[in-house]
Amino acid sequence: MLQNVMLTTVSDKHDQIKTFIKEELEIFGGPLYQPEDSQHIESEPQPVNSEINDLSVFNDAIKNCMSCPLGASRNSFVFGAGNPNADLMFVGEAPGEREDMEGVPFVGRAGKLLDDILKAIDLSRDDVFIANVLKCRPPNNRDPKKDEIEACEPYLIKQIELIKPKLLVALGRISAMTLLRKKDSLTAMRGQVFNYHGTDLVVTYHPAALLRNPNWKRPAWEDFQKIRDMYRGNKRG
């Protein structure tokens, strides 16, 4: 029994070290950072050839997608959720375990924190739309692969076309560098306004990273204050 306890402890330590290294490199970048397929940021997505002009109809059209291997391993196709006419749209990397089970983006502790942040800037999920680059969960929450992004990013582009948000927010470095085709650190990308297929895009921390490192909550709050101001300045009607 003692041997089993020791093995479990070693395994836990190993997981903690891997998590620490990943989150540090996600924020600050550096030559050690190597996503499973880092070359994906250099490829351009192909457009979705569709005459669909309704978000729910689009969901029905693609929810059984098997364009990449993730279709075979998913429990749920996580299309996204929120206001179909939102001026503000958040984009994460990919569904996690809870999202895969429930079919809704950003649930669990990270989702609750995002809800709290939205409330602090006088918004709720009913005001925004939340989605991910990938609609299916990669095994063990690994980084997206090139073929998965090439298959799925056109769906995100179509969502943006239908929703017509005034501002996109990339949550986390992986989401940001995938959308922007950049290998910069999150620190370098924060505070800038980019353009993603004709829509302004800003970058901030992923809520899960804030749970792991509370020291990042202050700069994240600074980001969200700017997001609030940009949202108010661009709000429709």
TATA-V687040 format. One record per backbone hydrogen bond with DSSP energy under -0.5 kcal/mol. CO is the residue of the C=O (numbers start at 1). NH is the residue of the N-H. E is the energy in kcal/mol with one decimal. If there is no record, write none. Layout:
CO;NH;E, CO;NH;E
This chain:
1;5;-2.2, 2;6;-2.5, 3;7;-2.4, 4;8;-2.3, 5;9;-2.4, 6;10;-2.4, 7;11;-2.4, 8;12;-2.6, 9;13;-2.5, 10;14;-2.4, 11;15;-2.3, 12;16;-2.4, 13;17;-2.5, 14;18;-2.3, 15;19;-2.4, 16;20;-2.5, 17;21;-2.6, 18;22;-2.4, 19;23;-2.5, 20;24;-2.2, 21;25;-2.3, 22;26;-2.4, 23;27;-1.6, 24;28;-2.7, 25;29;-2.4, 26;186;-0.8, 27;186;-0.6, 27;187;-2.1, 30;33;-1.5, 32;34;-0.5, 35;38;-0.9, 37;40;-1.7, 38;41;-1.2, 39;42;-2.1, 40;43;-1.3, 47;49;-0.6, 48;50;-1.3, 54;58;-2.2, 55;59;-2.2, 56;60;-2.1, 57;61;-1.7, 58;62;-1.4, 59;62;-0.6, 59;63;-1.7, 62;65;-2.1, 68;71;-1.8, 69;72;-1.2, 69;73;-0.6, 70;73;-0.6, 70;74;-1.2, 76;78;-0.7, 77;79;-1.3, 81;130;-2.9, 82;84;-0.5, 83;86;-1.7, 87;166;-1.7, 87;167;-2.0, 88;129;-1.8, 89;169;-2.5, 90;131;-2.5, 91;171;-2.8, 92;133;-1.9, 93;134;-1.8, 96;100;-2.4, 97;101;-1.6, 98;102;-2.5, 99;103;-2.8, 107;111;-0.9, 108;112;-2.3, 109;113;-2.2, 110;114;-2.1, 111;115;-2.3, 112;116;-2.3, 113;117;-2.4, 114;118;-2.6, 115;119;-2.4, 116;120;-1.8, 117;121;-1.0, 118;121;-0.8, 118;123;-2.9, 119;122;-1.8, 124;127;-1.7, 124;128;-0.8, 125;83;-0.6, 127;87;-0.5, 128;83;-2.5, 129;90;-2.8, 130;81;-2.1, 131;92;-2.6, 135;78;-3.2, 138;141;-2.1, 139;142;-1.7, 144;37;-0.5, 145;149;-2.2, 146;150;-2.5, 147;151;-1.6, 148;152;-1.8, 149;153;-3.1, 152;155;-1.3, 152;156;-1.2, 153;157;-2.4, 154;158;-2.0, 155;159;-2.3, 156;160;-2.5, 157;161;-2.1, 158;162;-2.1, 159;163;-3.0, 160;164;-2.8, 166;200;-0.6, 167;89;-2.4, 168;202;-2.4, 169;91;-2.8, 169;171;-0.6, 170;172;-0.8, 170;204;-2.3, 172;176;-2.1, 173;177;-3.2, 174;178;-1.8, 175;179;-2.3, 176;180;-2.6, 177;181;-1.0, 177;182;-0.9, 185;189;-1.6, 186;190;-2.2, 189;192;-1.3, 192;194;-0.6, 194;201;-2.3, 195;197;-0.5, 196;199;-1.3, 199;196;-3.0, 200;168;-2.8, 201;194;-3.3, 202;170;-2.8, 204;172;-3.0, 206;209;-1.1, 206;210;-1.4, 207;211;-1.6, 208;212;-1.5, 209;213;-2.1, 213;216;-2.1, 214;217;-1.8, 216;220;-2.0, 217;221;-2.4, 218;222;-1.9, 219;223;-2.0, 220;224;-2.5, 221;225;-1.8, 222;226;-1.6, 223;227;-2.4, 224;228;-2.5, 225;229;-2.0, 226;230;-2.6, 227;231;-2.8, 228;232;-2.6, 229;233;-1.9, 230;234;-1.3, 231;235;-1.0
